[in-house]
Structure formats: C-alpha cells, structure tokens
C-alpha cells in the first residue's frame, strides 16, 4: 500500500494537468453528450432570461391598459371634463398622469380624479399645489394597517428616519 500523497502525484503524472477528467471529456461519446448538455443549458438559461424580461413588459402593458380604462371612466363620469380637455389637451393629459403618479388610488377613482382635474386645469397656477395635496394624502398601506396616524407631511423633517 502506498501513501495517498504519492498516489495523487502518480495519477497527476499519468493524466496530465487535469488528470483523468480531460481524458473523459475528449472521448467521442462524452464530447457529444457534453455539447448537448451545454446546448440544453443555454436554451434553459435563455428561456429563464426571456421570461424574466417579459414580466416587466407585461406589467407595463397592463398598467397602460388600466390607465386608459380609468381615464375613460373619469371622462364618462363627468362630461364637463371634455370641455376642459379641449382647451388644452396636452396640459390636461399631463395633469392626469401627474395625479396618477402623486396618488395612484386617487387616479383610479373617477370621482376623485375628476374633482382634482377640475381643480388643476381650472386653475393652472395652483395645479402643483393640488398635486402636492394629493401626494400628501397618499399613505403607504403598512402605515394604514398599523394604525399610525400623523398630521405631519411626508416631507416634514420630523418624519425623516434617524440612523
């Protein structure tokens, strides 16, 4: 019986740098199998990456459809908004987009969205203030579920985290 260290060096001498592993990979049958395994692995990786990229794209499409649906409901609910839109369609559409960003739940509700649109489009100078008000009313769900009440603005220094 020989020493394990000597056996290691003896195997290394016989098989070259990679030992018997390289010999097994270079045989004809194993090389073909290795190529098929690599091809299957590449296809699976491509499918995972493709599906991962498809999810955000699908979410954007669904979000755009939802926005269009909410916008149409708001317009159908309040015929007066059509006249405001005709005066300045670009500002009207930008105001609606800003409202949805400031407070998504207000943008989804046709009555609230319509009231804010009248406020913003009817008085362009105060449109930013109306959006700030909507943003201030936007409370994260965890705050509401925990019963946290605050009269402070989310931009108030007293609300900043201290690390």
N, CA, C and O atoms as a DFTB+ gen file, in Angstrom:
652 C
 N C O
     1  1       0.842      -1.185       0.000
     2  2       0.000       0.000       0.000
     3  2       0.881       1.241       0.000
     4  3       1.882       1.306       0.714
     5  1       0.502       2.217      -0.803
     6  2       1.330       3.405      -0.897
     7  2       0.686       4.581      -0.174
     8  3      -0.461       4.501       0.267
     9  1       1.401       5.618      -0.064
    10  2       1.000       6.841       0.609
    11  2      -0.010       7.599      -0.278
    12  3       0.218       7.677      -1.485
    13  1      -1.133       8.171       0.265
    14  2      -2.116       8.902      -0.555
    15  2      -1.512      10.079      -1.307
    16  3      -1.960      10.398      -2.408
    17  1      -0.524      10.716      -0.747
    18  2       0.113      11.845      -1.421
    19  2       0.858      11.349      -2.650
    20  3       0.802      11.967      -3.713
    21  1       1.563      10.217      -2.494
    22  2       2.277       9.644      -3.636
    23  2       1.294       9.201      -4.710
    24  3       1.569       9.381      -5.896
    25  1       0.150       8.624      -4.329
    26  2      -0.854       8.201      -5.301
    27  2      -1.372       9.400      -6.100
    28  3      -1.561       9.301      -7.312
    29  1      -1.601      10.526      -5.428
    30  2      -2.075      11.736      -6.098
    31  2      -1.089      12.171      -7.166
    32  3      -1.472      12.437      -8.305
    33  1       0.184      12.245      -6.796
    34  2       1.189      12.695      -7.749
    35  2       1.354      11.693      -8.884
    36  3       1.612      12.089     -10.021
    37  1       1.207      10.394      -8.593
    38  2       1.308       9.383      -9.635
    39  2       0.152       9.549     -10.637
    40  3       0.378       9.478     -11.845
    41  1      -1.078       9.767     -10.154
    42  2      -2.229       9.982     -11.036
    43  2      -2.056      11.245     -11.861
    44  3      -2.442      11.289     -13.029
    45  1      -1.491      12.242     -11.272
    46  2      -1.296      13.508     -11.962
    47  2      -0.300      13.346     -13.098
    48  3      -0.473      13.920     -14.173
    49  1       0.736      12.568     -12.857
    50  2       1.722      12.315     -13.892
    51  2       1.104      11.573     -15.059
    52  3       1.393      11.878     -16.216
    53  1       0.262      10.608     -14.764
    54  2      -0.335       9.784     -15.808
    55  2      -1.364      10.563     -16.626
    56  3      -1.415      10.426     -17.849
    57  1      -2.174      11.370     -15.970
    58  2      -3.293      12.019     -16.648
    59  2      -3.017      13.415     -17.145
    60  3      -3.888      13.987     -17.801
    61  1      -1.908      13.985     -16.890
    62  2      -1.638      15.347     -17.286
    63  2      -2.186      16.326     -16.260
    64  3      -2.477      15.947     -15.126
    65  1      -2.325      17.578     -16.657
    66  2      -2.704      18.635     -15.714
    67  2      -4.071      18.401     -15.101
    68  3      -4.233      18.587     -13.895
    69  1      -5.065      17.998     -15.888
    70  2      -6.407      17.791     -15.362
    71  2      -6.677      16.344     -14.973
    72  3      -7.804      16.007     -14.610
    73  1      -5.697      15.510     -15.038
    74  2      -5.883      14.122     -14.655
    75  2      -6.814      13.415     -15.617
    76  3      -6.839      13.739     -16.804
    77  1      -7.569      12.467     -15.131
    78  2      -8.454      11.662     -15.962
    79  2      -9.678      12.437     -16.439
    80  3     -10.382      11.971     -17.334
    81  1      -9.940      13.571     -15.882
    82  2     -11.099      14.359     -16.288
    83  2     -10.970      14.756     -17.743
    84  3     -11.926      14.615     -18.505
    85  1      -9.803      15.252     -18.149
    86  2      -9.604      15.686     -19.527
    87  2      -9.760      14.529     -20.500
    88  3     -10.341      14.695     -21.573
    89  1      -9.241      13.344     -20.133
    90  2      -9.366      12.181     -20.996
    91  2     -10.837      11.830     -21.204
    92  3     -11.230      11.488     -22.320
    93  1     -11.653      11.906     -20.166
    94  2     -13.067      11.581     -20.284
    95  2     -13.816      12.573     -21.162
    96  3     -14.730      12.186     -21.891
    97  1     -13.440      13.851     -21.101
    98  2     -14.128      14.871     -21.890
    99  2     -13.768      14.797     -23.360
   100  3     -14.563      15.189     -24.215
   101  1     -12.590      14.303     -23.662
   102  2     -12.161      14.285     -25.059
   103  2     -12.573      13.029     -25.796
   104  3     -12.373      12.932     -27.007
   105  1     -13.145      12.064     -25.094
   106  2     -13.614      10.873     -25.806
   107  2     -14.819      11.258     -26.664
   108  3     -15.549      12.191     -26.330
   109  1     -15.025      10.544     -27.759
   110  2     -16.050      10.923     -28.746
   111  2     -17.455      10.960     -28.150
   112  3     -18.166      11.944     -28.356
   113  1     -17.878       9.948     -27.435
   114  2     -19.233       9.893     -26.889
   115  2     -19.476      10.964     -25.846
   116  3     -20.540      11.584     -25.827
   117  1     -18.513      11.187     -24.990
   118  2     -18.683      12.164     -23.924
   119  2     -18.695      13.581     -24.487
   120  3     -19.414      14.443     -23.981
   121  1     -17.916      13.824     -25.515
   122  2     -17.883      15.153     -26.130
   123  2     -19.223      15.529     -26.728
   124  3     -19.673      16.668     -26.596
   125  1     -19.854      14.583     -27.379
   126  2     -21.175      14.821     -27.957
   127  2     -22.189      15.089     -26.850
   128  3     -23.002      16.009     -26.949
   129  1     -22.131      14.275     -25.793
   130  2     -23.060      14.447     -24.671
   131  2     -22.846      15.806     -24.003
   132  3     -23.801      16.494     -23.643
   133  1     -21.573      16.177     -23.846
   134  2     -21.267      17.468     -23.236
   135  2     -21.836      18.605     -24.078
   136  3     -22.389      19.561     -23.534
   137  1     -21.705      18.509     -25.411
   138  2     -22.244      19.534     -26.298
   139  2     -23.754      19.641     -26.180
   140  3     -24.304      20.743     -26.167
   141  1     -24.432      18.490     -26.092
   142  2     -25.885      18.508     -25.939
   143  2     -26.283      19.113     -24.593
   144  3     -27.240      19.883     -24.508
   145  1     -25.542      18.757     -23.549
   146  2     -25.837      19.323     -22.225
   147  2     -25.652      20.830     -22.217
   148  3     -26.458      21.558     -21.639
   149  1     -24.593      21.294     -22.857
   150  2     -24.355      22.745     -22.913
   151  2     -25.453      23.441     -23.708
   152  3     -25.909      24.518     -23.326
   153  1     -25.877      22.833     -24.810
   154  2     -26.936      23.412     -25.624
   155  2     -28.245      23.480     -24.838
   156  3     -28.945      24.491     -24.880
   157  1     -28.578      22.396     -24.118
   158  2     -29.799      22.390     -23.306
   159  2     -29.718      23.428     -22.184
   160  3     -30.701      24.107     -21.888
   161  1     -28.554      23.545     -21.570
   162  2     -28.375      24.543     -20.514
   163  2     -28.527      25.952     -21.045
   164  3     -29.130      26.805     -20.394
   165  1     -27.975      26.203     -22.242
   166  2     -28.094      27.530     -22.846
   167  2     -29.551      27.841     -23.188
   168  3     -30.005      28.971     -23.005
   169  1     -30.279      26.847     -23.680
   170  2     -31.693      27.064     -24.011
   171  2     -32.511      27.339     -22.747
   172  3     -33.380      28.211     -22.752
   173  1     -32.243      26.612     -21.681
   174  2     -32.966      26.848     -20.428
   175  2     -32.642      28.229     -19.877
   176  3     -33.535      28.927     -19.396
   177  1     -31.384      28.630     -19.940
   178  2     -30.990      29.963     -19.469
   179  2     -31.691      31.037     -20.290
   180  3     -32.174      32.025     -19.736
   181  1     -31.751      30.851     -21.609
   182  2     -32.417      31.828     -22.471
   183  2     -33.905      31.923     -22.142
   184  3     -34.479      33.012     -22.150
   185  1     -34.525      30.782     -21.852
   186  2     -35.953      30.798     -21.503
   187  2     -36.182      31.527     -20.179
   188  3     -37.146      32.283     -20.053
   189  1     -35.318      31.313     -19.200
   190  2     -35.468      31.982     -17.907
   191  2     -35.263      33.484     -18.065
   192  3     -36.038      34.274     -17.525
   193  1     -34.218      33.889     -18.804
   194  2     -33.963      35.312     -19.022
   195  2     -35.113      35.946     -19.797
   196  3     -35.547      37.053     -19.477
   197  1     -35.606      35.242     -20.818
   198  2     -36.726      35.765     -21.605
   199  2     -37.979      35.961     -20.777
   200  3     -38.661      36.979     -20.897
   201  1     -38.279      34.981     -19.933
   202  2     -39.480      35.121     -19.103
   203  2     -39.295      36.199     -18.041
   204  3     -40.254      36.878     -17.674
   205  1     -38.082      36.360     -17.551
   206  2     -37.813      37.402     -16.568
   207  2     -37.988      38.788     -17.189
   208  3     -38.498      39.701     -16.540
   209  1     -37.567      38.941     -18.435
   210  2     -37.726      40.231     -19.113
   211  2     -39.169      40.468     -19.542
   212  3     -39.596      41.616     -19.664
   213  1     -39.922      39.401     -19.770
   214  2     -41.306      39.542     -20.230
   215  2     -42.228      40.042     -19.121
   216  3     -43.223      40.709     -19.403
   217  1     -41.915      39.735     -17.884
   218  2     -42.786      40.132     -16.771
   219  2     -42.903      41.650     -16.661
   220  3     -44.022      42.161     -16.622
   221  1     -41.780      42.405     -16.608
   222  2     -41.938      43.873     -16.544
   223  2     -42.640      44.441     -17.779
   224  3     -43.412      45.393     -17.669
   225  1     -42.380      43.868     -18.941
   226  2     -43.042      44.353     -20.156
   227  2     -44.548      44.130     -20.063
   228  3     -45.333      45.004     -20.430
   229  1     -44.942      42.977     -19.579
   230  2     -46.368      42.680     -19.418
   231  2     -46.997      43.612     -18.384
   232  3     -48.132      44.057     -18.554
   233  1     -46.261      43.905     -17.318
   234  2     -46.780      44.814     -16.298
   235  2     -46.987      46.210     -16.869
   236  3     -47.956      46.884     -16.518
   237  1     -46.088      46.655     -17.746
   238  2     -46.248      47.969     -18.364
   239  2     -47.483      48.003     -19.261
   240  3     -48.225      48.986     -19.278
   241  1     -47.691      46.931     -19.996
   242  2     -48.869      46.870     -20.882
   243  2     -50.142      46.885     -20.051
   244  3     -51.080      47.617     -20.367
   245  1     -50.184      46.088     -18.998
   246  2     -51.363      46.045     -18.131
   247  2     -51.574      47.406     -17.472
   248  3     -52.709      47.872     -17.368
   249  1     -50.482      48.056     -17.023
   250  2     -50.590      49.377     -16.414
   251  2     -51.150      50.408     -17.385
   252  3     -51.971      51.243     -17.005
   253  1     -50.710      50.352     -18.633
   254  2     -51.207      51.296     -19.644
   255  2     -52.686      51.053     -19.939
   256  3     -53.457      51.997     -20.113
   257  1     -53.069      49.786     -19.993
   258  2     -54.488      49.475     -20.226
   259  2     -55.341      49.936     -19.047
   260  3     -56.444      50.453     -19.225
   261  1     -54.812      49.739     -17.844
   262  2     -55.544      50.161     -16.640
   263  2     -55.688      51.685     -16.610
   264  3     -56.745      52.207     -16.257
   265  1     -54.617      52.392     -16.983
   266  2     -54.667      53.853     -17.007
   267  2     -55.711      54.334     -18.013
   268  3     -56.480      55.251     -17.726
   269  1     -55.734      53.721     -19.177
   270  2     -56.702      54.116     -20.199
   271  2     -58.129      53.860     -19.717
   272  3     -59.018      54.688     -19.916
   273  1     -58.340      52.714     -19.085
   274  2     -59.668      52.375     -18.554
   275  2     -60.104      53.396     -17.507
   276  3     -61.236      53.880     -17.540
   277  1     -59.201      53.723     -16.575
   278  2     -59.524      54.692     -15.518
   279  2     -59.794      56.075     -16.091
   280  3     -60.705      56.773     -15.646
   281  1     -58.995      56.469     -17.085
   282  2     -59.171      57.770     -17.738
   283  2     -60.539      57.839     -18.418
   284  3     -61.257      58.830     -18.286
   285  1     -60.887      56.787     -19.140
   286  2     -62.192      56.771     -19.825
   287  2     -63.344      56.795     -18.832
   288  3     -64.354      57.454     -19.078
   289  1     -63.213      56.094     -17.723
   290  2     -64.264      56.131     -16.692
   291  2     -64.419      57.543     -16.136
   292  3     -65.538      58.017     -15.937
   293  1     -63.298      58.213     -15.885
   294  2     -63.346      59.577     -15.364
   295  2     -64.051      60.500     -16.367
   296  3     -64.901      61.308     -15.991
   297  1     -63.689      60.367     -17.635
   298  2     -64.279      61.228     -18.661
   299  2     -65.771      60.933     -18.849
   300  3     -66.563      61.852     -19.056
   301  1     -66.156      59.654     -18.778
   302  2     -67.573      59.290     -18.912
   303  2     -68.390      59.757     -17.714
   304  3     -69.568      60.085     -17.854
   305  1     -67.780      59.787     -16.557
   306  2     -68.462      60.152     -15.326
   307  2     -68.754      61.649     -15.254
   308  3     -69.748      62.062     -14.655
   309  1     -67.888      62.463     -15.864
   310  2     -68.035      63.918     -15.755
   311  2     -67.890      64.558     -17.139
   312  3     -66.770      64.813     -17.579
   313  1     -68.991      64.818     -17.823
   314  2     -68.934      65.384     -19.179
   315  2     -68.274      66.774     -19.236
   316  3     -67.781      67.181     -20.288
   317  1     -68.264      67.481     -18.134
   318  2     -67.648      68.812     -18.093
   319  2     -66.144      68.743     -18.372
   320  3     -65.553      69.708     -18.857
   321  1     -65.536      67.606     -18.065
   322  2     -64.091      67.461     -18.278
   323  2     -63.717      67.498     -19.757
   324  3     -62.611      67.907     -20.109
   325  1     -64.633      67.073     -20.617
   326  2     -64.345      67.073     -22.058
   327  2     -64.074      68.492     -22.555
   328  3     -63.183      68.699     -23.379
   329  1     -64.829      69.462     -22.066
   330  2     -64.602      70.861     -22.449
   331  2     -63.261      71.369     -21.940
   332  3     -62.569      72.111     -22.638
   333  1     -62.890      70.967     -20.713
   334  2     -61.585      71.374     -20.175
   335  2     -60.447      70.750     -20.976
   336  3     -59.404      71.373     -21.172
   337  1     -60.647      69.543     -21.428
   338  2     -59.609      68.864     -22.207
   339  2     -59.419      69.548     -23.559
   340  3     -58.293      69.687     -24.037
   341  1     -60.514      69.971     -24.168
   342  2     -60.433      70.611     -25.485
   343  2     -59.676      71.932     -25.437
   344  3     -59.058      72.319     -26.429
   345  1     -59.709      72.633     -24.306
   346  2     -58.994      73.906     -24.182
   347  2     -57.484      73.716     -24.291
   348  3     -56.811      74.485     -24.979
   349  1     -56.944      72.697     -23.618
   350  2     -55.503      72.431     -23.649
   351  2     -55.270      70.935     -23.407
   352  3     -55.016      70.528     -22.273
   353  1     -55.354      70.116     -24.459
   354  2     -55.268      68.662     -24.286
   355  2     -53.927      68.201     -23.699
   356  3     -53.894      67.258     -22.908
   357  1     -52.847      68.846     -24.070
   358  2     -51.529      68.432     -23.571
   359  2     -51.440      68.624     -22.058
   360  3     -50.995      67.728     -21.341
   361  1     -51.861      69.783     -21.576
   362  2     -51.820      70.047     -20.133
   363  2     -52.797      69.134     -19.389
   364  3     -52.501      68.662     -18.291
   365  1     -53.945      68.893     -19.986
   366  2     -54.942      68.025     -19.360
   367  2     -54.380      66.612     -19.165
   368  3     -54.481      66.045     -18.078
   369  1     -53.793      66.054     -20.216
   370  2     -53.242      64.702     -20.131
   371  2     -52.055      64.628     -19.167
   372  3     -51.909      63.658     -18.424
   373  1     -51.214      65.661     -19.189
   374  2     -50.078      65.679     -18.270
   375  2     -50.548      65.791     -16.821
   376  3     -49.951      65.198     -15.922
   377  1     -51.607      66.544     -16.601
   378  2     -52.151      66.671     -15.250
   379  2     -52.680      65.330     -14.750
   380  3     -52.484      64.976     -13.587
   381  1     -53.345      64.591     -15.622
   382  2     -53.864      63.281     -15.216
   383  2     -52.722      62.316     -14.903
   384  3     -52.775      61.581     -13.917
   385  1     -51.701      62.323     -15.739
   386  2     -50.536      61.459     -15.490
   387  2     -49.878      61.828     -14.165
   388  3     -49.496      60.945     -13.397
   389  1     -49.745      63.104     -13.894
   390  2     -49.139      63.552     -12.634
   391  2     -49.987      63.149     -11.436
   392  3     -49.452      62.753     -10.401
   393  1     -51.308      63.247     -11.571
   394  2     -52.192      62.840     -10.483
   395  2     -52.026      61.349     -10.188
   396  3     -51.976      60.950      -9.024
   397  1     -51.943      60.535     -11.222
   398  2     -51.753      59.089     -11.019
   399  2     -50.425      58.789     -10.346
   400  3     -50.331      57.860      -9.543
   401  1     -49.408      59.558     -10.662
   402  2     -48.113      59.345     -10.007
   403  2     -48.129      59.830      -8.562
   404  3     -47.554      59.189      -7.682
   405  1     -48.781      60.951      -8.322
   406  2     -48.813      61.518      -6.973
   407  2     -49.622      60.656      -6.017
   408  3     -49.232      60.446      -4.868
   409  1     -50.756      60.157      -6.505
   410  2     -51.600      59.317      -5.662
   411  2     -52.359      58.345      -6.568
   412  3     -53.422      58.681      -7.090
   413  1     -51.815      57.148      -6.752
   414  2     -52.435      56.193      -7.676
   415  2     -53.885      55.861      -7.342
   416  3     -54.686      55.646      -8.252
   417  1     -54.237      55.814      -6.075
   418  2     -55.622      55.483      -5.729
   419  2     -56.567      56.615      -6.113
   420  3     -57.711      56.350      -6.481
   421  1     -56.123      57.875      -6.039
   422  2     -56.957      58.993      -6.490
   423  2     -57.123      58.944      -8.009
   424  3     -58.202      59.240      -8.525
   425  1     -56.071      58.575      -8.721
   426  2     -56.126      58.493     -10.174
   427  2     -57.040      57.386     -10.663
   428  3     -57.585      57.474     -11.764
   429  1     -57.215      56.335      -9.853
   430  2     -58.081      55.220     -10.245
   431  2     -59.555      55.513     -10.004
   432  3     -60.410      54.958     -10.693
   433  1     -59.867      56.367      -9.049
   434  2     -61.265      56.651      -8.724
   435  2     -61.775      57.767      -9.636
   436  3     -61.199      58.854      -9.651
   437  1     -62.851      57.517     -10.401
   438  2     -63.305      58.524     -11.361
   439  2     -63.820      59.810     -10.715
   440  3     -63.630      60.893     -11.270
   441  1     -64.464      59.712      -9.561
   442  2     -64.986      60.924      -8.918
   443  2     -63.859      61.789      -8.361
   444  3     -63.833      63.001      -8.575
   445  1     -62.937      61.165      -7.652
   446  2     -61.824      61.929      -7.064
   447  2     -60.935      62.494      -8.159
   448  3     -60.536      63.657      -8.107
   449  1     -60.624      61.657      -9.161
   450  2     -59.769      62.122     -10.254
   451  2     -60.418      63.301     -10.982
   452  3     -59.746      64.278     -11.313
   453  1     -61.717      63.203     -11.226
   454  2     -62.415      64.299     -11.897
   455  2     -62.365      65.592     -11.095
   456  3     -62.162      66.668     -11.658
   457  1     -62.552      65.487      -9.777
   458  2     -62.508      66.685      -8.930
   459  2     -61.119      67.314      -8.954
   460  3     -60.992      68.535      -9.044
   461  1     -60.076      66.486      -8.873
   462  2     -58.711      67.026      -8.917
   463  2     -58.390      67.605     -10.288
   464  3     -57.688      68.612     -10.385
   465  1     -58.892      66.986     -11.342
   466  2     -58.639      67.516     -12.683
   467  2     -59.279      68.892     -12.848
   468  3     -58.675      69.789     -13.435
   469  1     -60.494      69.065     -12.336
   470  2     -61.134      70.382     -12.401
   471  2     -60.323      71.406     -11.628
   472  3     -60.160      72.546     -12.062
   473  1     -59.817      70.981     -10.476
   474  2     -59.034      71.885      -9.642
   475  2     -57.731      72.280     -10.339
   476  3     -57.331      73.444     -10.301
   477  1     -57.073      71.311     -10.975
   478  2     -55.776      71.590     -11.602
   479  2     -55.917      72.340     -12.918
   480  3     -55.206      73.317     -13.152
   481  1     -56.825      71.894     -13.780
   482  2     -56.964      72.505     -15.100
   483  2     -57.686      73.849     -14.997
   484  3     -57.404      74.766     -15.769
   485  1     -58.611      73.967     -14.052
   486  2     -59.336      75.222     -13.873
   487  2     -58.451      76.345     -13.339
   488  3     -58.700      77.519     -13.614
   489  1     -57.432      75.991     -12.588
   490  2     -56.510      76.984     -12.034
   491  2     -55.086      76.450     -12.201
   492  3     -54.539      75.814     -11.301
   493  1     -54.503      76.719     -13.361
   494  2     -53.180      76.165     -13.688
   495  2     -52.108      76.560     -12.684
   496  3     -51.175      75.800     -12.427
   497  1     -52.249      77.753     -12.117
   498  2     -51.238      78.218     -11.160
   499  2     -51.228      77.373      -9.886
   500  3     -50.193      77.243      -9.232
   501  1     -52.369      76.805      -9.540
   502  2     -52.472      76.012      -8.317
   503  2     -52.405      74.499      -8.591
   504  3     -52.636      73.699      -7.685
   505  1     -52.093      74.108      -9.829
   506  2     -52.051      72.685     -10.175
   507  2     -51.002      71.945      -9.353
   508  3     -51.251      70.833      -8.886
   509  1     -49.856      72.541      -9.176
   510  2     -48.798      71.913      -8.384
   511  2     -49.207      71.730      -6.935
   512  3     -48.887      70.714      -6.319
   513  1     -49.911      72.710      -6.390
   514  2     -50.378      72.595      -5.009
   515  2     -51.420      71.482      -4.863
   516  3     -51.436      70.764      -3.863
   517  1     -52.286      71.348      -5.865
   518  2     -53.277      70.271      -5.827
   519  2     -52.581      68.910      -5.873
   520  3     -52.998      67.977      -5.187
   521  1     -51.530      68.795      -6.674
   522  2     -50.777      67.535      -6.738
   523  2     -50.051      67.258      -5.428
   524  3     -49.987      66.117      -4.972
   525  1     -49.505      68.310      -4.828
   526  2     -48.831      68.133      -3.530
   527  2     -49.832      67.667      -2.476
   528  3     -49.512      66.828      -1.635
   529  1     -51.029      68.211      -2.526
   530  2     -52.086      67.784      -1.600
   531  2     -52.433      66.313      -1.820
   532  3     -52.575      65.553      -0.862
   533  1     -52.567      65.917      -3.082
   534  2     -52.867      64.509      -3.395
   535  2     -51.726      63.603      -2.944
   536  3     -51.959      62.501      -2.447
   537  1     -50.506      64.067      -3.118
   538  2     -49.349      63.282      -2.702
   539  2     -49.314      63.131      -1.183
   540  3     -48.960      62.073      -0.663
   541  1     -49.681      64.187      -0.489
   542  2     -49.695      64.143       0.974
   543  2     -50.742      63.146       1.476
   544  3     -50.549      62.515       2.515
   545  1     -51.838      63.005       0.747
   546  2     -52.888      62.074       1.147
   547  2     -52.541      60.624       0.823
   548  3     -53.221      59.702       1.274
   549  1     -51.496      60.427       0.051
   550  2     -51.086      59.075      -0.331
   551  2     -50.311      58.450       0.822
   552  3     -49.155      58.799       1.062
   553  1     -50.937      57.543       1.519
   554  2     -50.315      56.873       2.666
   555  2     -49.962      55.448       2.276
   556  3     -50.772      54.758       1.657
   557  1     -48.769      54.999       2.627
   558  2     -48.437      53.594       2.367
   559  2     -49.378      52.666       3.124
   560  3     -49.842      52.991       4.217
   561  1     -49.654      51.511       2.533
   562  2     -50.596      50.561       3.117
   563  2     -50.157      50.093       4.498
   564  3     -51.008      49.851       5.353
   565  1     -48.850      49.957       4.745
   566  2     -48.408      49.476       6.048
   567  2     -48.674      50.505       7.140
   568  3     -48.903      50.139       8.292
   569  1     -48.646      51.787       6.790
   570  2     -48.970      52.822       7.782
   571  2     -50.435      52.714       8.192
   572  3     -50.770      52.799       9.374
   573  1     -51.300      52.525       7.201
   574  2     -52.724      52.455       7.492
   575  2     -53.066      51.187       8.267
   576  3     -53.897      51.218       9.174
   577  1     -52.439      50.091       7.919
   578  2     -52.768      48.836       8.582
   579  2     -52.254      48.795      10.014
   580  3     -52.800      48.067      10.844
   581  1     -51.226      49.556      10.314
   582  2     -50.679      49.563      11.671
   583  2     -51.363      50.611      12.545
   584  3     -51.070      50.711      13.737
   585  1     -52.252      51.376      11.972
   586  2     -52.980      52.368      12.751
   587  2     -52.158      53.605      13.069
   588  3     -52.487      54.331      14.007
   589  1     -51.109      53.861      12.321
   590  2     -50.268      55.029      12.554
   591  2     -50.977      56.244      11.980
   592  3     -51.326      56.268      10.799
   593  1     -51.187      57.238      12.807
   594  2     -51.822      58.469      12.343
   595  2     -50.844      59.612      12.573
   596  3     -50.174      59.687      13.603
   597  1     -50.783      60.483      11.602
   598  2     -49.889      61.615      11.722
   599  2     -50.453      62.787      10.942
   600  3     -50.992      62.617       9.849
   601  1     -50.328      63.970      11.507
   602  2     -50.752      65.181      10.810
   603  2     -49.596      65.804      10.056
   604  3     -49.750      66.839       9.408
   605  1     -48.426      65.165      10.144
   606  2     -47.243      65.716       9.504
   607  2     -47.211      65.359       8.025
   608  3     -47.689      64.300       7.616
   609  1     -46.654      66.239       7.248
   610  2     -46.447      65.977       5.835
   611  2     -45.372      64.903       5.683
   612  3     -44.485      64.806       6.531
   613  1     -45.429      64.089       4.616
   614  2     -44.366      63.113       4.418
   615  2     -43.024      63.774       4.128
   616  3     -41.985      63.115       4.159
   617  1     -43.043      65.074       3.848
   618  2     -41.806      65.785       3.561
   619  2     -41.280      66.527       4.787
   620  3     -40.249      67.196       4.710
   621  1     -41.973      66.416       5.906
   622  2     -41.595      67.106       7.127
   623  2     -40.308      66.538       7.696
   624  3     -40.111      65.324       7.644
   625  1     -39.415      67.375       8.244
   626  2     -38.183      66.876       8.849
   627  2     -38.436      65.945      10.027
   628  3     -37.603      65.086      10.316
   629  1     -39.565      66.096      10.711
   630  2     -39.839      65.239      11.855
   631  2     -40.155      63.804      11.423
   632  3     -40.102      62.886      12.241
   633  1     -40.483      63.606      10.148
   634  2     -40.811      62.269       9.650
   635  2     -39.584      61.531       9.102
   636  3     -39.670      60.342       8.794
   637  1     -38.444      62.222       8.977
   638  2     -37.251      61.570       8.437
   639  2     -36.717      60.555       9.422
   640  3     -36.775      60.738      10.638
   641  1     -36.191      59.466       8.853
   642  2     -35.587      58.442       9.698
   643  2     -34.251      58.935      10.209
   644  3     -33.516      59.638       9.515
   645  1     -33.961      58.560      11.413
   646  2     -32.674      58.927      12.005
   647  2     -31.881      57.645      12.184
   648  3     -32.289      56.736      12.906
   649  1     -30.736      57.592      11.512
   650  2     -29.909      56.384      11.577
   651  2     -28.716      56.600      12.456
   652  3     -27.905      55.690      12.630
